């Protein structure tokens, strides 16, 4: 099989072919892309996806539930009056993206996307299709070095950090060993009344999650699962919103949603307010 993205051939005019994408090793965003039916992935990503899906065929269901939860969180935060968002660990664009969700009801919303994968940068145009009233921007930065995000001039150009901001960390904290320090560094400069929304893998729900984490780690993508008490500690000092730290499908389900069993997903969801 080729190491070109699925369905494509190397193209000397393609900016992706001018970047070292480290295609010989899997990347979490590209594994996710493949499982969700995308084409921006490589052989190492597809091999990893095939192995983890063999261990847990329900992983795609959990990923879809995570996407739906992100949409609900975005709408909920918008309903609270939030008009500024920072999405950390954006991943390869897949419509509807966060700005598309929030700008449907708040056209003046401003959204900054953050990711460290060059392939996401190459597709960032899909993240910049703002309404005329609002604005979107993209910062290439590693969330494990929050100073690179917080010190980027784009942040101050697009957002007013003296006013409340919502930071979303959707299915990314499992790739950070010291998630507590990361959370504290991100929350510290935010204004009072800002919000944090997270989804985070755990070994508490689907038993297959531990095999999944072991396989990711074995293939060079260290994954750290956290139990409910650990997730609650990540939110220390914040006002956790109802319904607390819960399996994703239980976080403000939309009316008429068919409830999934807790064991059908491998992530907790929570949102909290900075006092």
For each residue, the residues with C-beta under 8 A, 3 or more apart:
1: 43 46
2: 9 43
3: 23 24 42 43 44
4: 8 9 10 42
5: 8 16 39 40 41 42
6: 34 39 40 41 46
7: 39
8: 4 5 11 39
9: 2 4
10: 4 14 17
11: 8 14 17
12: 17
13: 17
14: 10 11 17 18
15: 18 19 122
16: 5 19 21 118 119 122
17: 10 11 12 13 14
18: 14 15
19: 15 16 118 119 122
20: 118
21: 16 27 42 118 119
22: 25 27
23: 3 42 43 44
24: 3 44
25: 22 44 219 220
26: 30 31 44 45 47 48 219 220 221
27: 21 22 30 31 45 117 119 221
28: 31 32 175 216 221
29: 32 33 91 92 115 117 119 120
30: 26 27 33 34 40 41 42 45 92 117 119
31: 26 27 28 34 35 41 45 48 49 52 216 221
32: 28 29 35 36 63 91 92 171
33: 29 30 36 38 39 40 41 45 91 92 94
34: 6 30 31 37 38 41 45 46 49
35: 31 32 49 53 59 60 63
36: 32 33 60 63 64 67 94
37: 34
38: 33 34 41 92 94
39: 5 6 7 8 33
40: 5 6 30 33 92 119 123
41: 5 6 30 31 33 34 38 45 46 49
42: 3 4 5 21 23 30 45 46
43: 1 2 3 23 46 47
44: 3 23 24 25 26 47 48 219
45: 26 27 30 31 33 34 41 42 48 49
46: 1 6 34 41 42 43 49 50
47: 26 43 44 50 51
48: 26 31 44 45 51 52 215 216 219 221
49: 31 34 35 41 45 46 52 53
50: 46 47 53 54
51: 47 48 54 55 215 219
52: 31 48 49 55 56 59 212 215 216
53: 35 49 50 56 57 59 60
54: 50 51 57
55: 51 52 208 211 212 215
56: 52 53 59 206 208 209 211 212
57: 53 54 60
58: 61 62 206 208 264
59: 35 52 53 56 62 63 208 212 266
60: 35 36 53 57 63 64
61: 58 64 65 260 264 265
62: 58 59 65 66 206 248 264 265 266 267
63: 32 35 36 59 60 66 67 171
64: 36 60 61 67 68
65: 61 62 68 69 248 249 260 264 265 267
66: 62 63 69 70 170 171 199 248 265 267
67: 36 63 64 70 71 94
68: 64 65 71 72
69: 65 66 72 73 170 199 248 249 251 267 269
70: 66 67 73 74 98 168 170 199
71: 67 68 74 75 96 101
72: 68 69 75 76 251 252 253 254
73: 69 70 76 77 168 170 197 251 252 269 271
74: 70 71 77 78 85 98 101 102 168
75: 71 72 78 79 101 102 105
76: 72 73 79 80 252 271
77: 73 74 80 82 85 102 166 195 197 271
78: 74 75 81 82 83 101 102 105 106 109
79: 75 76 105
80: 76 77 195
81: 78 164
82: 77 78 85 109 164 165 166 195
83: 78 106 108 109 110
84: 109 110 111 159 160 163 164 165 166
85: 74 77 82 98 99 102 109 110 111 112 165 166 167 168
86: 111 112 114 149 155 159 165 166 167 168
87: 90 98 111 112 113 114 167 168 170
88: 114 143 149 167 168 169 172 186
89: 114 115 143 169 170 171 172 175
90: 87 93 97 113 114 115 120 127 138
91: 29 32 33 94 115 117 120
92: 29 30 32 33 38 40 117 119 120 123
93: 90 97 120 123 124 126 127
94: 33 36 38 67 91 97
95: 100 126
96: 71 100 101
97: 90 93 94 100 101 113 126 127
98: 70 74 85 87 101 102 111 113 168
99: 85 102 103 109 111 113 127 129 130 134 136
100: 95 96 97 103 104 129
101: 71 74 75 78 96 97 98 104
102: 74 75 77 78 85 98 99 105 106 109 111
103: 99 100 106 107 109 111 130 131 134
104: 100 101
105: 75 78 79 102
106: 78 83 102 103 109 134
107: 103 131 132 133 134
108: 83 131 133 134
109: 78 82 83 84 85 99 102 103 106 134
110: 83 84 85 134 135 136 158 159
111: 84 85 86 87 98 99 102 103 130 134 135 136 137
112: 85 86 87 136 137 138 139 154 155 158 159
113: 87 90 97 98 99 124 127 136 137 138 139
114: 86 87 88 89 90 138 139 140 141 143 149
115: 29 89 90 91 120 121 138 140 141
116: 120 140 141 142 143
117: 27 29 30 91 92 120 121
118: 16 19 20 21 121 122 140
119: 16 19 21 27 29 30 40 92 122 123
120: 29 90 91 92 93 115 116 117 123 124 140
121: 115 117 118 124 138 140
122: 15 16 19 118 119
123: 40 92 93 119 120 126 127
124: 93 113 120 121 127 128 138
125: 128 129
126: 93 95 97 123 129
127: 90 93 97 99 113 123 124 136 138
128: 124 125 136 137 138
129: 99 100 125 126 136
130: 99 103 111 134 135 136
131: 103 107 108 134
132: 107
133: 107 108
134: 99 103 106 107 108 109 110 111 130 131
135: 110 111 130 158
136: 99 110 111 112 113 127 128 129 130
137: 111 112 113 128 154 157 158
138: 90 112 113 114 115 121 124 127 128 154
139: 112 113 114 149 152 154 155
140: 114 115 116 118 120 121
141: 114 115 116 145 148 149 152
142: 116 145 148
143: 88 89 114 116 146 149 169 172 176 182
144: 176 182
145: 141 142 148 149
146: 143 149 150 182 185 186
147: 150 151 185
148: 141 142 145 151 152
149: 86 88 114 139 141 143 145 146 152 155 186
150: 146 147 155 185 186 189
151: 147 148 155
152: 139 141 148 149 155
153: 156 157
154: 112 137 138 139 157 158
155: 86 112 139 149 150 151 152 158 159 161
156: 153 159 161
157: 137 153 154
158: 110 112 135 137 154 155
159: 84 86 110 112 155 156 165
160: 84 163
161: 155 156 165 189 190 191
162: 191
163: 84 160 191
164: 81 82 84 190 191 192 193 194 195
165: 82 84 85 86 159 161 190 191 194 195
166: 77 82 84 85 86 194 195 196 197
167: 85 86 87 88 186 187 190 194 195 196 197
168: 70 73 74 85 86 87 88 98 197 198
169: 88 89 143 172 173 186 196 197 198 199 200
170: 66 69 70 73 87 89 197 198 199
171: 32 63 66 89 174 199 200 201 267
172: 88 89 143 169 175 176
173: 169 176 179 182 183 198 200 226 234
174: 171 200 201 213 223 224 225 226
175: 28 89 172 221 222 223 224
176: 143 144 172 173 179 182 224
177: 222 224
178: 181 182
179: 173 176 182 183 224 226 234
180: 183 184 233 234
181: 178 184 185
182: 143 144 146 173 176 178 179 185 186
183: 173 179 180 186 187 196 234 235
184: 180 181 187 188
185: 146 147 150 181 182 188
186: 88 146 149 150 167 169 182 183 189 190 196
187: 167 183 184 190 194 196 237 238 274
188: 184 185
189: 150 161 186
190: 161 164 165 167 186 187 194 274
191: 161 162 163 164 165 194 274
192: 164 274 275
193: 164 273 274
194: 164 165 166 167 187 190 191 273 274
195: 77 80 82 164 165 166 167 271 272 273 274
196: 166 167 169 183 186 187 235 238 271 272 274
197: 73 77 166 167 168 169 170 269 270 271
198: 168 169 170 173 231 234 269 270 271
199: 66 69 70 169 170 171 248 267 268 269
200: 169 171 173 174 226 231 234 267 268 269
201: 171 174 209 212 213 223 225 226 266 267
202: 205 209 225 226 227 228 231 266 267 268
203: 207 209 210 213 225 227 266
204: 227 228 268
205: 202 209 247 262 263 265 266 267 268
206: 56 58 62 209 263 264 265 266
207: 203 210 263
208: 55 56 58 59 211 212 266
209: 56 201 202 203 205 206 212 213 225 266
210: 203 207 213 214 225
211: 55 56 208 214 215
212: 52 55 56 59 201 208 209 215 216 223 266
213: 174 201 203 209 210 216 217 223 224 225
214: 210 211 217 218
215: 48 51 52 55 211 212 218 219
216: 28 31 48 52 212 213 219 221 222 223
217: 213 214 220 221 222 223
218: 214 215
219: 25 26 44 48 51 215 216
220: 25 26 217
221: 26 27 28 31 48 175 216 217
222: 175 177 216 217
223: 174 175 201 212 213 216 217
224: 174 175 176 177 179 213
225: 174 201 202 203 209 210 213
226: 173 174 179 200 201 202 230 231 234
227: 202 203 204 230 231
228: 202 204 231 232 245 268
229: 232 233
230: 226 227 233 234
231: 198 200 202 226 227 228 234 235 245 268 270
232: 228 229 235 236 240 245
233: 180 229 230 236
234: 173 179 180 183 198 200 226 230 231
235: 183 196 231 232 238 240 245 270 272
236: 232 233
237: 187 275
238: 187 196 235 272 273 274 275
239: 272 273 274 275
240: 232 235 244 245 270 271 272
241: 244 270 271 272 273
242:
243: 246 250 251 252
244: 240 241 270
245: 228 231 232 235 240 268 269 270
246: 243 250 251 268 269 270
247: 205 250 251 262 265 267 268 269
248: 62 65 66 69 199 251 265 267 268 269
249: 65 69 253 257 259 260 262 264 265
250: 243 246 247 253 259 262 269
251: 69 72 73 243 246 247 248 269 270 271
252: 72 73 76 243
253: 72 249 250 257 259
254: 72 257
255:
256:
257: 249 253 254
258:
259: 249 250 253
260: 61 65 249 264 265
261: 264
262: 205 247 249 250 265
263: 205 206 207
264: 58 61 62 65 206 249 260 261
265: 61 62 65 66 205 206 247 248 249 260 262
266: 59 62 201 202 203 205 206 208 209 212
267: 62 65 66 69 171 199 200 201 202 205 247 248
268: 199 200 202 204 205 228 231 245 246 247 248
269: 69 73 197 198 199 200 245 246 247 248 250 251
270: 197 198 231 235 240 241 244 245 246 251
271: 73 76 77 195 196 197 198 240 241 251
272: 195 196 235 238 239 240 241
273: 193 194 195 238 239 241
274: 187 190 191 192 193 194 195 196 238 239
275: 192 237 238 239
